[in-house]
Amino acid sequence: MLKHIDNKDEFANAIKEGTVLVDFFASWCGPCRMIAPVLEQLAEENKDLLIIKVDVDKATALASQYQIQAIPTLMLFKDGKHMGTKMGYLNKNQLVKFVNQ
């Protein structure tokens, strides 16, 4: 499932359970636009994976809270625990490896 979030409370609730991949992005960012279809494909193929997209221009408080300094930044959470962060474009194989770590 792919979901857009720009609210701190909604974000906190979304990462509490299960495996959640968060994509901090901006609409003007080239690598962010390149990774978007890869994330959509990953969401389609992994029904138990929640992918959250956070537009850093609209959700400045969330971007600040998670100290986002480069985009795209991908953060992986499992049952509310931060498991890792990757920055920049990742291809599908790299994303799958990151999610399955």
C-alpha positions as CSV (number, residue, x, y, z in Angstrom):
1,M,0.0,0.0,0.0
2,L,1.2,3.5,-0.8
3,K,0.1,6.4,1.3
4,H,0.8,10.2,1.3
5,I,1.2,11.7,4.8
6,D,2.1,15.2,5.9
7,N,0.8,15.2,9.5
8,K,3.1,14.3,12.5
9,D,0.3,12.4,14.3
10,E,-0.8,10.4,11.3
11,F,2.9,9.6,10.6
12,A,3.5,8.4,14.2
13,N,0.4,6.1,14.0
14,A,1.4,4.7,10.5
15,I,4.9,3.6,11.6
16,K,3.7,1.8,14.8
17,E,3.0,-1.6,13.3
18,G,4.4,-3.8,10.6
19,T,7.1,-2.9,8.0
20,V,6.9,0.7,6.8
21,L,9.2,2.3,4.2
22,V,9.1,6.1,4.3
23,D,10.1,8.1,1.2
24,F,10.9,11.8,2.0
25,F,10.7,13.5,-1.4
26,A,10.0,16.7,-3.2
27,S,8.0,17.1,-6.4
28,W,10.8,19.1,-8.1
29,C,13.5,16.5,-7.3
30,G,14.7,14.4,-10.3
31,P,15.9,11.3,-8.4
32,C,12.6,11.5,-6.4
33,R,10.6,11.3,-9.6
34,M,12.8,8.4,-10.8
35,I,12.2,6.3,-7.7
36,A,8.5,6.9,-7.6
37,P,7.4,4.2,-10.1
38,V,9.8,1.7,-8.4
39,L,8.2,2.4,-5.1
40,E,4.7,2.0,-6.6
41,Q,5.8,-1.4,-8.1
42,L,7.2,-2.5,-4.8
43,A,4.0,-1.5,-3.0
44,E,2.0,-3.6,-5.6
45,E,4.1,-6.7,-5.1
46,N,4.4,-6.5,-1.3
47,K,0.9,-6.2,0.2
48,D,2.3,-6.4,3.8
49,L,4.6,-3.4,3.2
50,L,3.3,0.1,3.8
51,I,5.1,2.8,1.8
52,I,4.6,6.3,3.1
53,K,5.5,9.3,0.9
54,V,6.3,12.5,2.8
55,D,6.6,15.7,0.7
56,V,9.3,17.7,2.5
57,D,8.0,21.0,1.1
58,K,4.5,20.3,2.7
59,A,5.6,18.5,5.8
60,T,8.5,20.7,7.0
61,A,8.0,19.7,10.6
62,L,8.3,16.0,9.8
63,A,11.4,16.6,7.7
64,S,13.0,18.6,10.5
65,Q,12.1,16.0,13.1
66,Y,13.8,13.3,11.1
67,Q,16.7,15.6,10.1
68,I,16.2,15.1,6.4
69,Q,19.1,16.9,4.6
70,A,19.0,15.2,1.2
71,I,16.2,13.8,-0.9
72,P,15.1,11.2,-1.6
73,T,15.7,9.8,1.8
74,L,14.3,6.4,2.6
75,M,13.7,5.3,6.2
76,L,12.7,1.8,7.2
77,F,10.7,1.1,10.3
78,K,9.6,-2.2,11.7
79,D,7.0,-2.1,14.4
80,G,7.9,1.5,15.2
81,K,11.6,0.9,15.4
82,H,13.9,2.7,13.0
83,M,15.9,0.0,11.1
84,G,17.9,2.1,8.6
85,T,18.2,5.0,6.3
86,K,19.3,5.3,2.7
87,M,19.7,8.4,0.7
88,G,19.5,8.9,-3.1
89,Y,18.1,6.8,-5.9
90,L,17.8,3.1,-5.3
91,N,16.8,0.5,-8.0
92,K,14.3,-2.2,-7.3
93,N,16.8,-4.8,-6.2
94,Q,18.5,-2.4,-3.8
95,L,15.1,-1.4,-2.4
96,V,14.1,-5.1,-1.9
97,K,17.4,-5.8,-0.1
98,F,16.9,-2.7,2.1
99,V,13.4,-3.7,3.1
100,N,14.3,-7.3,3.8
101,Q,17.3,-6.5,6.0
